[in-house]
């Protein structure tokens, strides 16, 4: 570190870690990895090739030397005083075939291969023959541990331990029994441990691959669910915006057309109200589409991004009632409790529920109805009551069709965000009543603010 660096309290920048320096990125490691993948693919397509190769290698390394030395192996055992049986070469070949050929199906039928090899090995011990091909017994044990049923492993280990114990007893004249047992049982332990290690590793890799596949499926499902939820939210917002304002515009247009012949000033006033309502609807649509555009593009706001106003709240219900009054209905609006301190998400939910209820009253009860609207807060519950007197001031409005539209479903979905309920139906004295209740109790770790309502001034 230099003096300047020390004076300024900064340390020299460390050299960037090269990705190529990683061991698995070495060209030799990548080449071996590719070779391993090709061998695994080839083994999956033609498994008999590997089985035949293993059998051939064992035969060349452990069978040919015994045949070259005449089947007795005296050339390698001149220092031992063992009483071994000398078989002619056909007998030696027969025993070697019984030990080696079962390795061809060591992966498909590991238990059968081990049983055959163990049987030939016991026959060899009974005859007093010593062969290098006995290594096939350990290979069969390894294959049984790796590919077979583990519940058969104790029996297999007991069989091979008994056979090797007899071998140690026969070697007692040359090697101490404990030393022979230690060596022979170490080979058994090594074969079993290697088979278990490979089997556990393969099981772990299979679990990881399965988990990765399930996570990918779950990610796709979450993406689809999020897209479906977003489409539902957009459809609900568009229905609230377009449905309400078009209902008001249609009612004002009908009233203006009727008033033009009798009172031109009223017709002009209706046209002005239609313009104001259309501009407000256009502004809300721009705000909604602008939010969607920002969600699908980068987080950086472009210079051409629209300047968006805050989402409507309880304070905007007065303006909403004024628009409904301009269309004809007489609206009485009452409030109770501390409404201005409510969360913006709650206020948007209240506004949309009231908007949908007033729109339905205007659409179904007509412009001569009387609407009583009450929004109140008591303890942790918020209540919304909307009652209209129906057509003619007291007639019973017909119920909704058998299949409910998006309006009532949208109100219920919004109320469900706050563990609330919405009921709607004919009133006893005539007209129609909508009641909604929201639970204002905060939920720990839960954010129920609608996506489009976050962030104050959008």
C-alpha positions in Angstrom: 0.0 0.0 0.0 1.4 3.4 -1.0 1.7 6.4 1.3 -1.1 8.2 -0.7 -3.4 5.3 -0.3 -2.7 5.2 3.4 -3.3 8.9 3.8 -6.6 8.8 2.0 -7.7 5.6 3.8 -8.1 3.6 0.7 -6.7 0.2 -0.1 -5.4 -0.7 -3.6 -7.9 -2.5 -5.7 -7.5 -6.2 -5.9 -7.0 -7.7 -9.3 -10.3 -9.0 -10.7 -10.8 -12.7 -10.3 -10.5 -14.3 -13.7 -13.3 -16.8 -14.4 -10.9 -18.8 -16.5 -8.8 -19.5 -13.4 -11.5 -21.7 -11.9 -10.5 -25.4 -12.0 -13.6 -26.5 -13.8 -13.0 -23.9 -16.5 -9.6 -25.4 -17.5 -9.6 -26.8 -21.0 -8.7 -30.2 -19.8 -11.5 -30.2 -17.2 -14.0 -29.1 -19.9 -12.8 -31.8 -22.3 -13.1 -34.5 -19.6 -16.6 -33.2 -18.8 -17.7 -33.4 -22.4 -16.2 -36.9 -22.7 -18.0 -38.0 -19.6 -21.3 -36.7 -20.9 -20.8 -38.5 -24.2 -20.0 -41.7 -22.4 -23.1 -41.4 -20.2 -25.2 -40.8 -23.3 -23.7 -43.7 -25.1 -24.2 -45.9 -22.0 -27.9 -45.0 -21.8 -28.3 -45.8 -25.5 -26.3 -49.1 -25.5 -25.6 -50.3 -21.9 -24.4 -53.7 -23.1 -21.2 -52.1 -24.5 -19.9 -51.0 -21.0 -20.9 -54.3 -19.5 -19.0 -56.2 -22.2 -16.0 -53.8 -21.8 -15.8 -54.4 -18.1 -16.0 -58.2 -18.6 -13.3 -58.1 -21.3 -10.9 -56.0 -19.1 -11.3 -58.4 -16.1 -10.7 -61.4 -18.4 -7.6 -59.9 -19.9 -6.1 -58.6 -16.6 -7.0 -61.5 -14.3 -7.8 -64.6 -16.4 -5.0 -64.6 -19.0 -2.1 -64.6 -16.5 -3.5 -67.8 -14.8 -3.7 -69.5 -18.2 -0.2 -68.4 -19.2 1.3 -69.8 -16.0 -0.5 -73.1 -16.5 -3.4 -72.6 -14.3 -1.6 -73.1 -11.0 0.2 -69.8 -10.5 3.3 -71.5 -9.2 5.4 -68.8 -10.7 4.0 -66.2 -8.4 3.8 -68.4 -5.3 7.2 -70.0 -4.9 7.6 -68.6 -1.4 4.3 -70.1 -0.2 3.9 -73.7 1.1 0.2 -74.0 0.2 -1.5 -77.2 -0.8 -3.3 -76.0 -4.0 -5.1 -78.2 -6.5 -3.7 -78.0 -10.0 -6.6 -78.1 -12.5 -6.0 -78.7 -16.3 -6.7 -75.6 -18.4 -10.3 -76.7 -19.3 -11.2 -76.7 -15.6 -9.5 -73.4 -15.1 -11.3 -71.8 -18.0 -14.6 -73.2 -16.7 -14.1 -71.6 -13.3 -12.9 -68.3 -14.8 -16.0 -68.3 -17.0 -18.2 -68.8 -14.0 -16.5 -65.9 -12.2 -16.3 -63.4 -15.1 -19.2 -64.0 -17.5 -21.9 -63.1 -14.9 -20.5 -59.6 -14.9 -22.3 -59.1 -18.2 -25.6 -58.7 -16.3 -24.2 -57.2 -13.1 -26.3 -54.0 -13.6 -29.5 -55.5 -14.9 -29.6 -58.5 -12.5 -27.1 -57.6 -9.8 -28.4 -60.2 -7.2 -28.3 -63.0 -9.7 -24.8 -62.1 -10.9 -23.5 -62.0 -7.3 -25.2 -65.3 -6.4 -23.6 -67.1 -9.4 -20.1 -65.6 -8.8 -20.3 -66.4 -5.0 -21.4 -70.0 -5.8 -18.5 -70.4 -8.2 -16.1 -68.9 -5.6 -17.3 -71.3 -3.0 -16.8 -74.2 -5.4 -13.3 -73.0 -6.1 -12.5 -72.9 -2.4 -13.9 -76.4 -2.0 -11.6 -77.6 -4.8 -8.6 -75.8 -3.3 -8.0 -73.7 -6.4 -6.6 -70.1 -6.3 -7.5 -67.8 -9.3 -6.8 -64.1 -9.9 -10.4 -63.9 -11.4 -11.7 -64.0 -7.8 -11.6 -60.2 -8.1 -15.0 -60.6 -9.8 -16.6 -61.3 -6.4 -15.7 -57.8 -5.2 -16.9 -56.3 -8.5 -20.2 -58.2 -8.1 -20.5 -57.0 -4.5 -20.0 -53.4 -5.6 -22.6 -53.8 -8.4 -25.1 -55.2 -5.9 -24.6 -52.3 -3.6 -24.9 -49.8 -6.4 -27.7 -51.3 -8.5 -29.4 -53.8 -6.3 -31.8 -53.8 -3.4 -30.1 -52.8 -0.2 -32.2 -55.1 1.9 -30.2 -58.0 0.3 -26.9 -56.4 1.2 -26.6 -58.0 4.7 -27.1 -61.5 3.3 -24.5 -60.9 0.5 -22.0 -59.5 3.0 -22.5 -62.5 5.3 -21.9 -64.9 2.4 -18.8 -63.2 1.2 -17.5 -62.8 4.8 -17.9 -66.5 5.4 -16.1 -67.4 2.1 -13.2 -65.0 2.8 -13.0 -66.2 6.4 -12.4 -69.7 5.1 -9.8 -68.3 2.8 -8.1 -66.7 5.7 -8.1 -70.0 7.6 -6.5 -71.7 4.7 -3.8 -69.0 4.5 -3.0 -69.4 8.3 0.1 -71.5 7.6 1.7 -68.5 5.7 -0.1 -65.4 7.1 -1.6 -64.8 10.6 -5.3 -65.3 10.6 -6.0 -61.8 12.0 -3.8 -60.2 9.3 -5.5 -62.1 6.6 -9.0 -61.3 7.9 -8.0 -57.6 8.2 -6.9 -57.5 4.6 -9.8 -59.5 3.2 -12.4 -57.6 5.2 -10.9 -54.3 4.2 -11.5 -55.2 0.6 -15.1 -56.0 1.4 -15.5 -52.7 3.2 -13.9 -50.8 0.4 -16.2 -52.4 -2.2 -19.3 -51.7 -0.1 -18.2 -48.1 0.8 -17.5 -47.3 -2.8 -20.8 -48.7 -4.0 -22.7 -46.7 -1.3 -20.8 -43.5 -2.0 -21.6 -43.7 -5.8 -25.2 -44.7 -5.1 -25.7 -41.8 -2.6 -24.1 -39.3 -5.0 -26.4 -40.5 -7.9 -29.4 -40.2 -5.6 -28.4 -36.7 -4.6 -28.0 -35.7 -8.2 -31.3 -37.2 -9.1 -33.0 -35.3 -6.3 -31.3 -32.0 -7.4 -32.4 -32.5 -11.0 -36.0 -33.3 -9.8 -36.0 -30.3 -7.6 -34.7 -28.0 -10.4 -37.4 -29.4 -12.7 -40.1 -28.8 -10.0 -38.8 -25.3 -9.3 -38.9 -24.5 -13.0 -42.5 -25.7 -13.2 -43.4 -23.8 -10.0 -41.8 -20.7 -11.5 -43.8 -21.0 -14.7 -47.0 -21.6 -12.6 -46.2 -18.5 -10.5 -45.7 -16.5 -13.6 -49.0 -17.7 -15.0 -50.8 -17.0 -11.8 -49.3 -13.6 -11.5 -50.3 -12.9 -15.1 -53.8 -14.1 -14.5 -54.0 -11.9 -11.3 -52.7 -8.9 -13.2 -55.3 -9.5 -16.0 -58.0 -9.7 -13.4 -56.9 -6.5 -11.7 -56.7 -4.7 -15.1 -60.1 -6.0 -16.1 -61.5 -4.8 -12.8 -60.0 -1.4 -13.1 -61.1 -1.0 -16.7 -64.6 -2.1 -15.8 -64.8 0.5 -13.0 -63.4 3.3 -15.1 -65.2 2.6 -18.4 -68.4 1.2 -17.0 -69.1 4.1 -14.6 -68.2 6.9 -17.0 -70.0 5.5 -20.0 -73.1 5.0 -17.9 -73.0 8.6 -16.8 -72.3 9.8 -20.4 -75.2 7.7 -21.8 -77.6 9.0 -19.2 -76.5 12.6 -19.7 -76.7 12.2 -23.5 -80.3 10.9 -23.2 -81.3 13.7 -20.9 -79.6 16.3 -23.0 -81.3 15.1 -26.2 -84.6 15.3 -24.4 -83.9 18.7 -22.9 -82.7 20.3 -26.2 -86.2 20.7 -27.5 -87.6 22.3 -24.3 -84.6 23.9 -22.6 -81.5 24.5 -24.8 -79.6 25.7 -21.8 -80.1 22.3 -20.1 -78.9 20.6 -23.2 -75.8 22.7 -23.3 -75.2 21.9 -19.7 -75.5 18.2 -20.4 -73.0 18.4 -23.2 -70.5 20.2 -20.9 -71.0 17.5 -18.3 -70.5 14.8 -20.9 -67.2 16.5 -21.9 -66.0 16.7 -18.3 -66.9 13.1 -17.7 -65.2 12.0 -20.9 -62.0 13.9 -20.0 -62.0 12.4 -16.5 -62.5 8.9 -18.0 -59.7 9.5 -20.5 -57.4 10.7 -17.7 -58.1 7.6 -15.6 -57.4 5.4 -18.7 -54.2 7.1 -19.4 -53.1 6.7 -15.7 -54.0 3.0 -15.9 -52.3 2.3 -19.2 -49.3 4.4 -18.1 -48.8 2.2 -15.0 -49.1 -0.9 -17.1 -46.5 0.5 -19.6 -44.1 1.3 -16.8 -44.5 -2.3 -15.4 -43.6 -3.9 -18.7 -40.7 -1.6 -19.6 -37.6 -0.7 -17.6 -37.8 1.0 -14.2 -36.3 4.2 -15.6 -39.0 6.7 -16.5 -38.6 8.0 -20.0 -39.1 11.7 -20.8 -42.3 10.9 -22.6 -43.9 9.2 -19.6 -47.3 10.6 -18.7 -47.7 12.8 -15.6 -50.1 10.8 -13.5 -52.3 12.0 -10.7 -53.0 10.1 -7.4 -55.5 7.3 -7.4 -59.0 8.4 -6.2 -59.8 8.1 -2.5 -62.7 8.8 -0.1 -62.2 12.5 -0.6 -63.2 12.1 -4.3 -66.5 10.5 -3.4 -68.1 14.0 -3.3 -67.1 14.6 -6.9 -68.4 11.2 -7.8 -71.8 11.9 -6.2 -71.9 15.3 -8.0 -71.5 13.5 -11.3 -74.3 11.1 -10.5 -76.5 14.0 -9.4 -75.9 15.7 -12.7 -77.2 12.6 -14.5 -80.5 12.8 -12.6 -80.5 10.7 -9.4 -80.7 12.5 -6.0 -77.8 11.3 -3.9 -77.5 11.8 -0.2 -74.0 11.1 1.1 -73.2 10.7 4.8 -69.9 9.8 6.5 -68.9 8.8 10.0 -65.6 8.2 11.8 -62.0 9.1 10.8 -62.0 8.4 7.1 -59.2 10.7 6.0 -56.6 8.8 7.9 -57.2 5.5 6.2 -54.6 3.8 4.1 -54.6 4.7 0.4 -55.3 1.1 -0.6 -58.4 1.1 1.7 -59.6 4.4 0.3 -59.2 3.2 -3.3 -61.2 0.1 -2.5 -64.0 2.1 -0.9 -64.1 4.5 -3.8 -64.4 1.7 -6.4 -67.1 -0.1 -4.4 -69.1 3.1 -4.1 -68.5 3.9 -7.8 -69.8 0.5 -8.9 -72.8 0.7 -6.6 -73.8 4.2 -7.8 -73.2 3.2 -11.4 -75.6 0.2 -11.0 -78.2 2.4 -9.3 -78.0 4.8 -12.3 -78.1 2.0 -14.8 -80.9 -0.1 -13.3 -83.0 2.4 -11.2 -82.9 5.3 -13.7 -82.4 9.0 -13.2 -85.5 9.5 -11.0 -84.3 7.4 -8.1 -83.1 8.5 -4.7 -79.7 7.1 -3.5 -78.6 7.1 0.1 -74.9 6.5 0.6 -73.2 6.0 4.0 -69.6 5.3 4.7 -68.6 4.9 8.3 -65.8 3.6 10.4 -66.4 1.9 13.8 -63.5 0.3 15.7 -61.7 -1.8 13.1 -64.6 -2.2 10.7 -65.5 0.0 7.8 -69.1 -0.1 6.5 -70.5 1.0 3.2 -74.3 1.1 2.6 -75.8 2.1 -0.7 -79.6 2.0 -1.1 -81.6 3.3 -4.0 -85.4 3.6 -4.1 -85.8 2.0 -7.5 -87.6 3.3 -10.5 -90.4 5.7 -9.6 -89.2 6.2 -6.1 -90.4 2.9 -4.5 -90.6 0.1 -7.0 -88.7 -3.0 -6.5 -85.7 -3.2 -8.9 -85.4 -6.6 -10.6 -82.6 -8.8 -9.4 -79.4 -9.3 -11.3 -79.3 -11.9 -14.1 -78.5 -15.5 -13.3 -74.9 -15.0 -14.2 -73.4 -12.0 -12.3 -71.4 -9.5 -14.3 -68.0 -8.2 -13.5 -69.3 -5.4 -11.2 -70.5 -7.4 -8.2 -67.6 -9.9 -8.6 -65.1 -7.0 -8.7 -66.6 -5.5 -5.5 -66.3 -8.8 -3.7 -62.7 -9.3 -4.9 -61.8 -5.8 -3.7 -63.4 -6.4 -0.3 -61.7 -9.8 0.0 -58.3 -8.0 0.0 -59.3 -6.7 3.5 -61.2 -9.9 4.7 -64.4 -8.1 3.9 -67.8 -9.1 2.5 -70.2 -7.6 0.0 -73.9 -8.4 -0.1 -76.4 -7.0 -2.7 -80.1 -7.6 -3.1 -83.6 -6.1 -3.2 -84.5 -4.0 -0.2 -87.7 -4.8 1.8 -89.4 -1.5 1.0 -88.4 -1.4 -2.6 -85.2 -0.6 -4.5 -81.8 -2.2 -4.1 -79.3 -2.3 -1.3 -75.5 -2.9 -1.4 -73.7 -3.5 1.9 -69.9 -3.9 2.2 -67.8 -4.4 5.3 -64.0 -4.2 5.4 -61.7 -5.4 8.2 -59.1 -2.7 8.9 -57.1 -4.8 11.3 -53.5 -4.8 10.0 -52.2 -8.2 8.9 -48.6 -8.9 9.9 -46.4 -9.4 6.9 -49.2 -8.8 4.4 -49.4 -6.0 1.9 -52.9 -5.7 0.6 -52.4 -2.4 -1.2 -53.5 -2.7 -4.8 -50.6 -2.5 -7.2 -52.0 0.5 -9.0 -52.5 2.4 -5.8 -48.9 2.3 -4.4 -46.7 5.3 -4.3 -48.8 8.4 -3.6 -48.8 10.5 -6.8 -48.3 8.2 -9.7 
